[in-house]
Amino acid sequence: MASGSSGIAVYVNVFSDLVEDDGQFRECVAQFEDLCAAIWSTPDFVAWICSPAVNRDNRYTKMSQVLSSAGADETVRKTFLVMLRKGAVSLLPEFVRILREFADERLGILRARVETATGLADSIREKNTSGFGQCFRQGGGLGLRRQRGGDRWDENTHPFRCH
């Protein structure tokens, strides 16, 4: 049975090697995110899928049918079923989190978290979000630098100015 981040990292690396095309990889990551959200939104389903008391072959057969009928990518289906068979399906949320981070790195996507002292109006939030996207689409950057040894951003930078 796989356990912890190191066990999940193996699944992430193998999955990434199996899906060579970046477009397909992005779609597969989205399918895993949807699959995880669907499973973990129903506590009874989580209990069933993770229970050692449920016959493994029955669970495997049912999930294979569900994933096939849902149109899941073959690599997504097979990776999920391997995790199910190996008893690692309970780690699916961690797998999806690590997979998303890996996908961002592989696809060159930068994510930022912006905290404000007060809540932003929806119109301002939309404007700032589109501004970030436009900067990256133009091939620029946000001009952000990390302070040495910390998680804070240097206050002398201009996060909304494209270079």
N, C-alpha and C positions, 0 to 999 in steps of 0.2 A: 504494500500500500504506500502510495506517495504521501509525504507529509511536509508541511511547511513550505516556505518560499522556494527552497532549493529544489524540492520535488516538483513544484508547479513550474519553476523555470525550465525544467527539462521538457515539459509538455509545450511550453511557449516556444522554445527553440526548435523543437521538432515540427510543430505546427508551422512556424515561419519558414522552415526549410521546404516543407511540402507545398506551400503556396508561394510560387516564385513571382508571379505577376502582381505588381503593386495595386492595381485596380481591383483585382480579385481579392487580394489580401485585405484591402479596406472593406470590401463587401462582407468578407468572412468575419472580420472583427465585429462589424455591425450586427451580423447574425448571432454571434456569440453573446453580444450585449443584450439583444432582444430575448434570446433564449434564457439567459440568466435572470433577466427581469421577470419574464413570464413564470419561471419556476419558483423563484424566491418571493413572488407576490402572493403565493398561496401556501400557507403553512402546512396544510394537510398534504399537499403534493410534495413539499420538501421532506416531510416525515416519511412518506412512502418511498420516494426515490433514494433516500439516504439510509433507510432502515435495513439492517442486516437480517431482519426476520422475513423480509420479502424475498421470495425466490429470485435469485440473481438472473437466471435465464428468462424467466417471465418478464422481469423488469426490462431486461435488455431487448427482448422481442417487442414489447409494447413501445418503448422509446424509439426503437428503430423505425417502427411503423409511423409513429407520430412525426418524427423528423422527416421521413420520406414524404409523407403526405403534406407536410408544411412547406416542402420545396427547399429544404436546407441544402446548402452546398455539400457535396460529397465529402470533402475534407473536414468540414465542420461536423457533419454527422459521424464520420469515423472517429474523429478525435474525441467527441463527446462520448461515444460508445466505449472507446478504450478507457476513458476516465471512469465511466460507469462500471465497467468490468473489473478494473483494478482497484475499485473502492475509493477513488479520488474525486468522485462527483460532488462530495460535500465541500470541496475546495473550489468549486466553480466560481464563486464570487471573487476569490483571490486571483484565480486564473484570469478572469476577465479584466480585473484591475491591472495586473502585470502585463497582460496582452495589449491593453490600451496604451500603456506607457511605452511598451516595445514598439507598437505600431506608430505612435507619434514620432519616436526616434527614427524608425526606419523610413518613414514618409517625410521627414523633415518638418514636422508640425511642432510649433511652439505654443504652449498654453500658458496663460497668465491668470493669476487670481488678483482681482482688484478689490481692496477693502476701503470703504469710505466711513467717515465719522457718522454720517446720516444716510438713510436710504436714498437711492437715486430714483428719480421719476422714470417711468418706462421709456419715455421719449429720449431722455439723456442716456439711459442704458443702451438703447438701440443704436443711438448715434455713436457711442464709444465702441460698441461691439463691431459695427460696420467699419469704423475707423481702423480698428486692429486688422480686420480682414483685408481692407484696401491696402494698408501698408505692406502686408505680406504678399498680396497679389502683385504689387508693383515691384517686388523683388528687393524692397528696402528692408529696414529693420526698425525696431522701436527705440534703439539707442539706450537700452537698459543695461546696467552693469550691476553685478552682485557686489555687495560690500565684502571685504575680506572676512572669511570665517563666519559668515552669518547668512540668515535667510532674508535679510532686508535688502531693498533696492536702494541704490545710491540716489539721494534726493536731488542731485545736480543734473539728473538726466531729464529728458522730455519724452515721456512715454507715448504721447500722441503725435509726435512729429515724425514723419517719414524722412529718411535720408536719401 
